[in-house]
Amino acid sequence: MYQRSQQIQTLTHNEISKGVATEVFGGSGSRFLLLVGLIVVLSFIAPNFLSLNNFINVFRQASLLLIMSIGMTLVILTGRGGIDLSIGSVLALSSCMAASALKAGLPVTVSIIIGLSIGALCGLVNGALVTMVGLPAFIATFGMMQIARGAVLLYMKGAIIYGFSPAFRFIGAGHLFGLPMPVIVAGVLFAVFTFVLYRTPFGKEVYAIGANRIAAELSGVRVNRVLLTVYTISGAMAACAGLVYISRLNAAESVIGQLFELQAIAATVIGGTSFRGGEGGLIGTIAGALIITFLNNGMNLLGISSLWQLFVLGSVIVSGVTFDMYFWHRSR
Amino acid sequence: MRREPNVSRVPVSVRRVPGTFYILIIMISLASITIPGFGTVSNLLNILLQGSFLAIVACGATLAIISSGIDLSVGTVLSLSGVVTGLALHAGIPIALAILSGVLTGLICGIITGSLVAFVGLEPFIATFGMMSMAQGLGLVLSNGASIPGFQESFRWFGEGVVWKVPVPLIIALVIVACIWWLLRHTRLGLYIYAIGGSEEVAGWSGIEVGRCKLALYSISGCLAGIAGVLLAARMNSGHPTVGVGWEMDAIASVVIGGTPLTGGRGGVIGTMVGVAIVSVLRNILNMLRLSSPWQITLIGAIVVIAIGLDILLRRWRLALEG
C-alpha cells in the first residue's frame, strides 16, 4: 500500500511538473500571440491607442480584474465544477465595511485588515459549504453572492461613503516609481501567487486535486484543507480588489462590483484555465485579463457604443477558446 | 466495504419524490397559517401564474443539467426574444409571425450554443456563457437599451387571457412540462440524455450520437426560453432587454433544489417543478411579508443553500444509517 501511494505520488509529481512546463513555455503562448495580435490591430485602427498614457490607463484597469482573477483561477483549477460566483458581492460587502471603518475614524491599516478579513471570511464560508456540506460550488457561491449582496444593501441603506484620507487614497490613486499603485499591488500579488502556484507544494496540490481528486487524496493531499484555503484566497482577493477600487473612486456604495464575477471568469477562461480542472494557470490568466481590458479600451477609443460591448465580449470568449482548441491543442 | 443501501423497503412513490418536496409542504402550510391572504384561491393562482414562466425556462435547464451540462444563456435569450417579438409587432407584422419570430430567435440561439457544445467541443459553461453575453448585447443593441412597450389586445391575450378561469401562460406551461416529461421518460432522445449525463464516453461507445443529442437538447432549451420570452412580453405588455437578468440562476436553482445534481445522469422534470414551486412560493411569501428587496435577496440566497444543503446532508445521513 505504501509503495503504491509512493508510485502515485511520483506519477502526479511528474505529471504536474510537465504540466507546469507546458503552461509556462507552450500552453499560454497562444494567448500572448492573441494579445499581441489584438494590440497590433488596435494600434492601426484605433486613434490615440499607441500612447504611453493609454497603456498605463489600460494596465491600471486590468490590474483590478487581474487581482480578482487570481482567486478565480485557483478556484477553477481545483476542478469538479469549482467556481466562485460570489466575488462581485463579496467585493462590495468587504469594501463598504472597510469604508465605514475608515469613516468611523479607525486607522487605515486596521480598516484594510477589516476589509480583507471580511472577504476571507466569506471565502471561508464558501469553502466550508463546498467541503463539509458537500454543496456544488456553483450553488454555495451563488448563495454567498445573494447573501453578501443583500447584507451590504441592508448595511448601507443606499448611502454612499465618500472622501477618504490621503493615506487610504494612495493605494488606488497614488504612484510609486512612476507606476500607478493598483498596477504595483496587482503585480506583487501576481508574483506571489505565481510563485505559490508553480513552485510550492500547495500549488502542486491544487493541480493534483484538479487533475484527479481521488488520486490526490490517495497520495496524501488533504483535499478539504486545500479547497478551504483556495476559496478563502478567492474571497480575500475580491476584498483586495474592492479596497483598491473604492480607494481609486474615492467613494463606496452597495451596488459596486455587479457582474465582476463574469469578467473574472472570462479572463480566467480566455487565459486557458479549463473547467475540467488541473489545466491552465496564472500565466495565461494575465493574458486573459489584458485581452479583455485592451478590447474594452479599443472599443471605447473607436467610439463603439457600450451596448455592443457585451456582444463583442461574448463573441471573443467563444471564438478565442475555439481558436485555441483548434490551432494549438489539436493533439489533446 | 460499504454496502449498497437497501432502498427496496421504501415505497416507490416516496423514493421518487425529492427530499425538498417536504420543505415545500412545510413552507406552504406555515405560510397559510401565519400569513393572512396567502391561502386564498386568487393568491395561489397568482403563484401558479408567476411560476409558469420560470417552469418553461427551467424545463430547458433540466435537460441541459441531466446531460451533465449547463445552460447559462436562458435568461438573456428570454429577454432577446421578447425584444425581437416587440420589434416585430411594432413593425406591423401579423401576430402569428411575430410570435414565431420570437420563438425562432430562441431556437437559433439554442442551435448556436448546441453546435458550439456538440461539434466545436466547447465546454457547456463557456459556450452558454458566451451566448449569455451575446444575447444580452444583441438585445440591448436591437432595443437601443430601452423597453418596447404597448402591444395590441390580441397579442396580450397570450399573457393575460384566461380559458375557463385558467390563465393562458399556465396552460402553455403545463403542456410544455408534460411534453418534456414525456420526452425524458418515453423517447429515445430522453434515454440518451440520461445516458450522456451518466457517462458521455460510455454513451458514445454504445452507439449514441452524442453530438446530435446535445445539439437537440440545447436547441430545445433555447426554443423554450424563446417561448417564455414571448409570453412574458405579452404579460408585461412590453419587451425589455434586461427582463431576464438572473433567470438562469433561478432556473438552475429550481433544477438543483428539485433533486437533479449538477453532475447529471439523474433527476427529472417533476423534481424541477417542485423546485420551481419552492422558488415561486418563496418569492410570493417574501412579497406578502412586505420585506424590502435586500432582505429578499439575502433570504433567497440563504434558503437555496439551506434547502440543497439539507437535502445532501439528509441523504448522506440516510446512507450512513442504512449502509
Interface residues (C-beta under 8 A of the other chain):
Chain A: G81 L129 V133 G134 L135 P136 F138 I139 A140 F142 G143 M144 M145 Q146 I147 R149 G150 A151 L153 L154 L262 I265 A266 V269 S274 F275 R276 S305 L307 W308 Q309 L310 F311 V312 L313 G314 S315 I317 V318 V321 T322 M325
Chain B: I70 L116 V120 G121 L122 E123 F125 I126 A127 F129 G130 M131 M132 S133 M134 A135 Q136 G137 L138 L140 V141 N144 G145 M249 I252 A253 V256 P261 L262 T263 S293 P294 W295 Q296 I297 T298 L299 I300 G301 A302 V304 V305 I308 G309 I312 L313 R316
